[in-house]
Amino acid sequence: MTTILRMVKRALVASVMCACASVPAMAANLVIGGKNFTEQYVLVEITSQYLRSRGYTIDSRTGLGSVLLRSAQENGQVDLTWEYTGTAALVYHKLKEQMSSDQTYEKVKELDAKEGLVWLNKAPLNNTYALGLPAEEAKKTGIRTISQLAEKLKSDPKGTRHVFGMDAEFANRPDGLKPLEAAYDLHFSRAETKQMDPGLVYTALHNNQITIGLIYTTDGRVKGFGIMPLDDDKLLPAV
C-alpha cells in the first residue's frame, strides 16, 4: 500500500519545520508542486493555506505528471510536494524487490537523501490505484476482485468490447497497465484502452461510458457515484 509523504529540498527543511512548529516565519517564498488529480489539488491547497498563515509567500503549481514534478523538484523549481512511496520506488528508482510500506518508506528516504531531497514523517492517509466498476454492473455481476473481472471478460461473447478508462501515466508506467495485464491474464486492445483525464474516469463510469476505470481509492466520487473498487487479490506492487 502507498503512504503519502511530504518531501522538501534539504536546504529548506529546517526553516519550514521550525516555522511550522513555533513562530510565524519571516516572509519567504516557497513553491509547492502538485500532480493532476483531486487528492493532490486538495493537499496543495491545504498546505498552501497553512504555510501562508505562518508567514510564507506561496506559489502553487499543480496539474503536473509524476515524472515532470519530480524533475522540477530535482532542478530546484519546486520546494515542497506530497509524494507516494510506491511511485518513488518503482518509477523514480526502478526498484523491483517486494517491500512493506515501512521498508519502502525507509528505502526511498535513504535513496533520495543522496539527491538532496528529504522525506518528512509519513502521513496516516493512504491512497492507491484500484480498478473500478460502475455501480449497476457491480451489483448485477457481483464482481468484487480483479480475478473475477478477468474471468467475466473471458466468458463474454467473442467480439464484446470492454473499454478501460485510465490516465496516461498509468498506461505508460512500468508498474501500470502491462504488469496488470500480465498478472491477471487480461488483454485490452488499443481500441479498448482509453486514456483520459483522471477526473473524467469517474464521470465516465457513472454514465456507463466505459466498462472499467482506473480510480484513486481516496477520491470522494468513488462513494458519491457508487463505484465499486475491486480487490487486487494477487497483490500487485502498490503505487
C-alpha positions in Angstrom: 0.0 0.0 0.0 1.1 3.5 -0.7 1.7 6.1 2.1 1.5 9.8 1.3 4.5 11.8 2.4 5.8 15.3 2.3 9.1 15.9 0.5 11.2 19.1 0.6 14.6 20.3 -0.6 17.2 19.7 2.1 18.1 23.3 2.4 14.6 24.2 3.3 13.8 21.5 5.8 15.0 23.4 8.9 13.2 26.6 8.1 9.9 25.0 7.1 9.8 22.7 10.1 10.9 25.3 12.6 8.4 27.9 11.2 5.5 25.4 11.4 6.4 24.4 14.9 7.0 27.8 16.6 6.7 31.4 15.5 5.5 32.7 12.1 8.2 32.8 9.5 9.8 35.8 8.0 8.4 36.4 4.5 9.9 33.6 2.4 8.9 32.3 -1.0 8.1 28.6 -1.4 6.9 26.8 -4.5 4.5 23.9 -3.8 4.1 21.3 -6.6 1.1 19.0 -7.1 0.0 16.3 -9.5 -3.0 16.2 -11.7 -5.7 14.6 -9.7 -8.2 15.6 -6.9 -6.3 14.5 -3.9 -3.2 16.4 -4.9 -5.2 19.6 -5.6 -6.7 19.3 -2.1 -3.4 18.6 -0.4 -1.6 21.5 -2.1 -4.4 23.9 -1.2 -4.4 22.8 2.5 -0.6 23.0 2.7 -0.6 26.4 1.0 -3.2 27.9 3.3 -1.3 26.6 6.4 2.1 27.9 5.3 0.6 31.3 4.3 -0.8 31.5 7.8 2.7 31.1 9.1 4.1 33.9 7.0 5.3 32.3 3.8 4.6 33.5 0.3 3.3 30.5 -1.6 3.4 29.8 -5.4 1.4 26.6 -6.1 1.9 24.7 -9.3 -0.5 21.9 -9.8 -1.6 19.6 -12.7 1.8 18.1 -13.2 2.6 14.4 -14.1 4.7 12.5 -11.6 7.9 12.5 -13.8 7.6 16.2 -14.6 7.0 17.1 -11.0 10.0 15.0 -9.9 12.2 16.7 -12.5 11.1 20.1 -11.3 11.9 19.3 -7.7 15.3 17.9 -8.6 16.1 21.0 -10.6 15.1 23.3 -7.7 11.9 24.6 -9.4 9.7 23.1 -6.7 10.4 23.2 -3.0 7.7 21.1 -1.5 5.3 18.4 -2.6 3.3 15.4 -1.4 4.7 12.2 -2.8 3.9 8.5 -2.7 6.4 5.8 -1.7 5.3 3.4 -4.4 5.8 6.0 -7.1 9.2 6.9 -5.8 10.3 3.2 -5.5 9.0 1.9 -8.8 9.1 4.9 -11.1 11.9 7.1 -9.9 14.3 4.5 -8.5 13.2 1.5 -10.6 13.2 -0.8 -7.5 12.0 -4.4 -8.2 12.0 -6.0 -4.8 8.8 -6.5 -2.7 8.8 -4.4 0.5 6.4 -3.5 3.2 5.2 0.1 3.4 7.6 0.9 6.2 10.5 -0.7 4.3 9.6 1.2 1.2 9.5 4.5 3.0 12.9 3.9 4.6 14.4 2.8 1.3 13.2 5.8 -0.8 14.1 8.1 2.1 17.7 6.8 2.0 18.0 7.0 -1.8 16.5 10.4 -2.1 18.8 11.8 0.7 21.6 11.3 -1.8 19.8 13.6 -4.2 19.4 16.3 -1.6 15.7 15.5 -1.0 14.3 14.8 2.4 11.1 12.9 3.2 9.3 14.2 6.3 7.2 12.0 8.6 4.6 9.7 7.0 1.0 10.9 6.8 -1.6 8.4 8.0 -3.7 8.8 4.8 -3.2 6.0 2.3 -4.0 6.2 -1.4 -3.5 3.8 -4.2 -4.8 2.9 -7.6 -7.7 0.5 -8.0 -9.9 -0.8 -10.8 -13.5 0.4 -10.5 -16.8 -0.8 -12.0 -20.0 1.1 -12.5 -22.4 0.6 -9.6 -25.1 -1.2 -11.7 -22.5 -3.5 -13.3 -21.0 -4.4 -9.9 -24.5 -5.1 -8.5 -25.6 -7.2 -11.4 -22.5 -9.4 -11.7 -21.4 -9.5 -8.0 -17.7 -8.9 -9.1 -15.6 -7.9 -6.2 -12.0 -8.9 -7.3 -9.8 -8.3 -10.4 -9.6 -12.1 -10.8 -13.4 -12.3 -11.0 -13.4 -9.4 -13.5 -10.8 -11.2 -15.7 -13.0 -14.4 -15.7 -16.1 -12.4 -16.6 -14.3 -10.7 -19.6 -13.1 -14.0 -20.9 -16.6 -15.5 -20.7 -18.2 -12.7 -22.6 -19.2 -13.4 -26.2 -16.4 -13.0 -28.8 -16.3 -9.5 -30.1 -17.6 -7.9 -26.9 -15.8 -4.6 -26.5 -14.6 -3.7 -23.0 -13.4 -0.1 -22.7 -10.8 0.5 -19.9 -10.5 4.2 -19.0 -7.2 5.3 -17.4 -4.9 8.3 -17.1 -1.9 8.5 -19.5 0.6 8.0 -16.6 -0.8 4.6 -15.7 -0.9 3.5 -19.3 2.8 4.1 -19.6 4.2 3.4 -16.1 6.5 0.3 -15.6 4.1 -0.8 -12.8 0.9 0.1 -14.7 -1.1 -1.4 -17.5 1.3 -4.0 -18.8 2.0 -5.7 -15.4 -1.7 -5.6 -14.6 -2.5 -7.4 -17.9 0.3 -10.0 -17.3 -0.7 -10.7 -13.7 -4.4 -11.3 -14.4 -4.1 -12.6 -18.0 -6.1 -9.6 -19.2 -5.8 -8.4 -22.8 -7.1 -5.0 -23.9 -6.7 -3.9 -27.5 -5.5 -0.4 -28.4 -9.1 0.5 -29.2 -10.3 -0.7 -25.7 -7.8 1.4 -23.7 -9.0 5.0 -23.4 -6.5 7.5 -22.0 -8.3 10.4 -20.3 -8.0 13.0 -17.6 -8.1 11.2 -14.2 -11.2 13.2 -13.1 -13.2 12.2 -16.2 -12.9 8.5 -15.4 -15.4 8.7 -12.5 -18.0 10.5 -14.7 -17.5 8.0 -17.5 -18.0 5.1 -15.1 -21.1 6.8 -13.6 -22.6 7.3 -17.1 -21.6 3.8 -18.2 -19.4 5.2 -21.0 -16.6 2.8 -20.0 -16.6 -0.7 -18.7 -13.7 -0.4 -16.3 -12.0 2.6 -14.8 -8.7 3.3 -13.1 -9.6 5.1 -9.9 -7.9 6.6 -6.8 -9.2 5.0 -3.6 -9.4 8.2 -1.6 -11.4 10.1 -4.3 -14.8 11.2 -2.9 -16.5 10.3 -6.2 -15.9 6.6 -5.6 -18.5 6.7 -2.8 -20.6 9.5 -4.4 -21.1 7.7 -7.7 -21.3 4.2 -6.0 -18.3 3.0 -7.9 -17.1 -0.4 -6.8 -13.3 -0.6 -6.2 -12.1 -4.2 -7.0 -9.8 -6.1 -4.6 -6.3 -6.7 -6.0 -6.3 -10.3 -5.0 -2.9 -11.0 -6.5 -1.4 -8.1 -4.6 0.5 -6.2 -7.3 3.1 -3.8 -6.0 1.4 -0.7 -4.6 1.7 2.6 -6.4 
